[in-house]
Amino acid sequence: MKQYKARDKITQKMTRDGAVEVNETKGTKKRISKRARDAALKKTPEQQAAQDIQALPPAPGSTTAPDSSPNAPPLPHASGTEPERDTGTAERIYEHIDGAHTRRASKQAARKAQAEAESRARTSRLQFTEEERATPELEKYIKKSDKAADKLDEARAKIPKEKKLVKERTFDEATGKGKTRLYFEEREKPQNYNKPHNNPLSRPVQEAGIFVHNKVHSVEKDNSGVEGAHKSEELAEKGAKFTVRKVREGYRSHKLKPYRAAAKAEKAAEKANANYLYQKALHDNPQIAASNPFSRYMQKQRIKKQYAKTVKAQGAKSVKSAAENTRKAAKKTAEETKKAIAFVGRHPAGVCIAIGALLLFIMVSSALSSCGAMFSGMINGIVGTSYTSEDADLVAVENSYAALETELQRTIDNIERDNPGYDEYRYDLDSIGHNPHELASYLTALLQTYTPATAQAEIERIFSLQYTLTLTEEVEVRYRTETSTDPETGETTTEEVPYNYYILHVKLENKPISDLAPGLLTPEQLEMFRVYLETSGNKPLIFGGGSPDTNPSEDLSGVQLVNGTRPGNTAVVDRAKSQVGNVGGQPYWSWYGFNSRVEWCACFVSWCYNQAGKSEPRFAACQSQGIPWFQSHGQWGDRSYANIAPGDAIFFDWDLDGSADHVGLVIGTDGQRVYTVEGNSGDACKIKSYPLDYRCIKGYGLMNWN
């Protein structure tokens, strides 16, 4: 039979020499502490360090040697020799501790540096070079950027601050000792005023109030006095709650005002910086400025998005990096655009085939709803820059506006008939006329889609703002010589007799619609107005073309023409010059066959050719009729053509979109400039001149007078 015996009772105690294990059953004692015994209750730091090193376990494979130093402190348990010391292990421990302190200090320093960098970057201030500040095209935008940054700094300075206790640990490189320092750091107080504050007593109070009101409700039906008092009490409670809520909201709003101001200033600074970066991109990349208006508009939006994205993503380096990234993006886009244009020029046939294939694919994919989103961006871009009204409505509204101008001209023509009795009429008249695309762009930006009925009130309003007719009466006291004869003596006398001389001053002021638009449209509408105007609503020929130039006709005095060897026709030029001063295009458009005014520059050129005995060319549209006629007859010269002659047609492309917008007749050239006579230049016949390399000259229609 197996016998069991009781376990030994073992306890552990802490003594002066360290931990010991006592077997109370056997009465034995065993020291289990691994540290060296203390030689005294009080040791020096050097002695304690030496003791700690001795207590470390030996490293694998290491050997120990007795310490023969005469200065080693005696230990009571030692028999004359010191325990072997593992200095390698001690060094590794010291390195580990020092490395841990170093890593901790590095992390703290990195966090502090990052916080300081973020604080500096939050100023949203771009850094400009001396070259950029000296550029006239960028000066205005640099000033706006600096001003916005200053306002942002002022707004952030008004944000409440708080002091935060921060612990910082530093190390002495010579001794390796660390120091811990506590200090107060001033930081922006977080925006926490809009957080709800939960009161633990609010819920019991609400439940008690509900209980009381329910009890009152149970008896108020039988007692009108109680009911009236209860209603008054409820009304007073609601009024008190409303007052408390409004006071709290007012207090919260007051506390959050600096934060709102800072947020507003930050948005303004970002907008100013983005505008500068866009202008810098235009300055550094002329191919962007030479692109069509819609491309420039999309490029501007792309730069703004790139700037905002970089600021949001990069934090401390945001402003500088955003500026650099935006410049790179603009440059890259410009280079890609240039490459694309060059590719189209090298492979026109291939591009046409690709476009045809794309259109065919669009037609096939239109039946599939899943493919609609693929082309939504392109379609929206075209639609977003096009007139939204029907072509017939656009032309009808334009004719209505032209009718008002015709009536105004009739009023001026009949001034002397309608205002008789004046000795003299003095006229100071601006030309009557407008750019039809300005009117259509304005109405589209304001009304979106319109008809003659819906636009009638607005065109009357804009007409009254564009034209100001003023009649002013002036009375001058003048003297005339009168002779009288005395009947008795027959003596003749003369004298100066005063009389009133009545003068009527007639003044007409014409303010272009483009000058009126900023004061009549919102910023968003004004932006779209400019896009519509520059793109001509993607319908440049709907009004027949023309020139928006409102400057007066030029003087040819002193101009020495040095025309080429091609024979010209001075008779047609003289006939065209005789029409200078005509306003409105009558009789040119009516001769062509139109019942009302149209954009009549092409009608004028065709009329002049007809007056010179030429039945052709006869065209009313520049791009779709005029240029094809000259090209099909082999009578076309591009902008660089040098041997132009009097009577040739000159075509212009104002917006550089590849489509002709205007046409005139060549008078001649002096070797540097080409002189023209044009119809529908500011709705009038004028003499104009341009440099021979003027980029808006699309080409020449070369007349054959043989």
Rosetta blueprint (number, residue, H / E / L):
1 M L
2 K L
3 Q L
4 Y L
5 K L
6 A L
7 R L
8 D L
9 K L
10 I E
11 T E
12 Q E
13 K E
14 M E
15 T E
16 R L
17 D L
18 G E
19 A E
20 V E
21 E E
22 V E
23 N E
24 E L
25 T L
26 K L
27 G L
28 T E
29 K E
30 K E
31 R E
32 I L
33 S L
34 K L
35 R L
36 A L
37 R L
38 D L
39 A L
40 A L
41 L L
42 K L
43 K L
44 T L
45 P H
46 E H
47 Q H
48 Q H
49 A H
50 A H
51 Q H
52 D H
53 I H
54 Q H
55 A H
56 L L
57 P L
58 P L
59 A L
60 P L
61 G L
62 S L
63 T L
64 T L
65 A L
66 P L
67 D L
68 S L
69 S L
70 P L
71 N L
72 A L
73 P L
74 P L
75 L L
76 P L
77 H L
78 A L
79 S L
80 G L
81 T L
82 E L
83 P L
84 E L
85 R L
86 D L
87 T H
88 G H
89 T H
90 A H
91 E H
92 R H
93 I H
94 Y H
95 E H
96 H H
97 I H
98 D H
99 G H
100 A H
101 H H
102 T H
103 R H
104 R H
105 A H
106 S H
107 K H
108 Q H
109 A H
110 A H
111 R H
112 K H
113 A H
114 Q H
115 A H
116 E H
117 A H
118 E H
119 S H
120 R H
121 A H
122 R L
123 T L
124 S L
125 R L
126 L L
127 Q L
128 F L
129 T L
130 E H
131 E H
132 E H
133 R H
134 A L
135 T L
136 P H
137 E H
138 L H
139 E H
140 K H
141 Y H
142 I H
143 K H
144 K H
145 S H
146 D H
147 K H
148 A H
149 A H
150 D H
151 K H
152 L H
153 D H
154 E H
155 A H
156 R H
157 A H
158 K L
159 I L
160 P L
161 K E
162 E E
163 K E
164 K E
165 L E
166 V E
167 K E
168 E E
169 R E
170 T E
171 F E
172 D L
173 E L
174 A L
175 T L
176 G L
177 K L
178 G E
179 K E
180 T E
181 R E
182 L E
183 Y E
184 F E
185 E E
186 E E
187 R E
188 E E
189 K L
190 P L
191 Q L
192 N L
193 Y L
194 N L
195 K L
196 P L
197 H L
198 N L
199 N L
200 P L
201 L L
202 S H
203 R H
204 P H
205 V H
206 Q H
207 E H
208 A H
209 G H
210 I H
211 F H
212 V H
213 H H
214 N H
215 K H
216 V H
217 H H
218 S H
219 V H
220 E H
221 K L
222 D L
223 N L
224 S H
225 G H
226 V H
227 E H
228 G H
229 A H
230 H H
231 K H
232 S H
233 E H
234 E H
235 L H
236 A H
237 E H
238 K H
239 G H
240 A H
241 K H
242 F H
243 T H
244 V H
245 R H
246 K H
247 V H
248 R H
249 E H
250 G H
251 Y H
252 R H
253 S H
254 H H
255 K H
256 L H
257 K H
258 P H
259 Y H
260 R H
261 A H
262 A H
263 A H
264 K H
265 A H
266 E H
267 K H
268 A H
269 A H
270 E H
271 K H
272 A H
273 N H
274 A H
275 N H
276 Y H
277 L H
278 Y H
279 Q H
280 K H
281 A H
282 L H
283 H H
284 D H
285 N L
286 P H
287 Q H
288 I H
289 A H
290 A L
291 S L
292 N L
293 P H
294 F H
295 S H
296 R H
297 Y H
298 M H
299 Q H
300 K H
301 Q H
302 R H
303 I H
304 K H
305 K H
306 Q H
307 Y H
308 A H
309 K H
310 T H
311 V H
312 K H
313 A H
314 Q H
315 G H
316 A H
317 K H
318 S H
319 V H
320 K H
321 S H
322 A H
323 A H
324 E H
325 N H
326 T H
327 R H
328 K H
329 A H
330 A H
331 K H
332 K H
333 T H
334 A H
335 E H
336 E H
337 T H
338 K H
339 K H
340 A H
341 I H
342 A H
343 F H
344 V H
345 G H
346 R H
347 H L
348 P H
349 A H
350 G H
351 V H
352 C H
353 I H
354 A H
355 I H
356 G H
357 A H
358 L H
359 L H
360 L H
361 F H
362 I H
363 M H
364 V H
365 S H
366 S L
367 A L
368 L L
369 S H
370 S H
371 C H
372 G H
373 A H
374 M H
375 F H
376 S H
377 G H
378 M H
379 I H
380 N H
381 G H
382 I H
383 V H
384 G H
385 T L
386 S L
387 Y L
388 T L
389 S L
390 E L
391 D H
392 A H
393 D H
394 L H
395 V H
396 A H
397 V H
398 E H
399 N H
400 S H
401 Y H
402 A H
403 A H
404 L H
405 E H
406 T H
407 E H
408 L H
409 Q H
410 R H
411 T H
412 I H
413 D H
414 N L
415 I H
416 E H
417 R H
418 D H
419 N L
420 P L
421 G L
422 Y L
423 D L
424 E E
425 Y E
426 R E
427 Y E
428 D E
429 L E
430 D L
431 S L
432 I L
433 G L
434 H L
435 N L
436 P H
437 H H
438 E H
439 L H
440 A H
441 S H
442 Y H
443 L H
444 T H
445 A H
446 L H
447 L H
448 Q L
449 T L
450 Y L
451 T L
452 P H
453 A H
454 T H
455 A H
456 Q H
457 A H
458 E H
459 I H
460 E H
461 R H
462 I H
463 F H
464 S H
465 L H
466 Q H
467 Y E
468 T E
469 L E
470 T E
471 L E
472 T E
473 E E
474 E E
475 V E
476 E E
477 V E
478 R E
479 Y E
480 R E
481 T E
482 E E
483 T E
484 S E
485 T E
486 D L
487 P L
488 E L
489 T L
490 G L
491 E L
492 T E
493 T E
494 T E
495 E E
496 E E
497 V E
498 P E
499 Y E
500 N E
501 Y E
502 Y E
503 I E
504 L E
505 H E
506 V E
507 K E
508 L E
509 E E
510 N E
511 K L
512 P L
513 I H
514 S H
515 D H
516 L H
517 A H
518 P H
519 G H
520 L H
521 L L
522 T L
523 P H
524 E H
525 Q H
526 L H
527 E H
528 M H
529 F H
530 R H
531 V H
532 Y H
533 L H
534 E H
535 T H
536 S H
537 G H
538 N H
539 K L
540 P L
541 L L
542 I L
543 F L
544 G L
545 G L
546 G L
547 S E
548 P L
549 D L
550 T L
551 N L
552 P L
553 S L
554 E L
555 D L
556 L L
557 S L
558 G L
559 V L
560 Q L
561 L L
562 V L
563 N L
564 G L
565 T L
566 R L
567 P L
568 G L
569 N L
570 T H
571 A H
572 V H
573 V H
574 D H
575 R H
576 A H
577 K H
578 S L
579 Q L
580 V L
581 G L
582 N L
583 V E
584 G L
585 G L
586 Q L
587 P L
588 Y H
589 W H
590 S H
591 W H
592 Y H
593 G L
594 F L
595 N L
596 S L
597 R L
598 V L
599 E L
600 W L
601 C H
602 A H
603 C H
604 F H
605 V H
606 S H
607 W H
608 C H
609 Y H
610 N H
611 Q H
612 A L
613 G L
614 K L
615 S L
616 E L
617 P L
618 R L
619 F L
620 A L
621 A L
622 C H
623 Q H
624 S H
625 Q H
626 G H
627 I H
628 P H
629 W H
630 F H
631 Q H
632 S H
633 H L
634 G L
635 Q L
636 W E
637 G E
638 D E
639 R L
640 S L
641 Y L
642 A L
643 N L
644 I L
645 A L
646 P L
647 G L
648 D L
649 A E
650 I E
651 F E
652 F E
653 D L
654 W L
655 D L
656 L L
657 D L
658 G L
659 S L
660 A L
661 D L
662 H E
663 V E
664 G E
665 L E
666 V E
667 I E
668 G E
669 T E
670 D L
671 G L
672 Q L
673 R E
674 V E
675 Y E
676 T E
677 V E
678 E E
679 G L
680 N L
681 S E
682 G L
683 D L
684 A E
685 C L
686 K E
687 I E
688 K E
689 S E
690 Y E
691 P E
692 L L
693 D L
694 Y L
695 R L
696 C L
697 I E
698 K E
699 G E
700 Y E
701 G E
702 L L
703 M L
704 N L
705 W L
706 N L
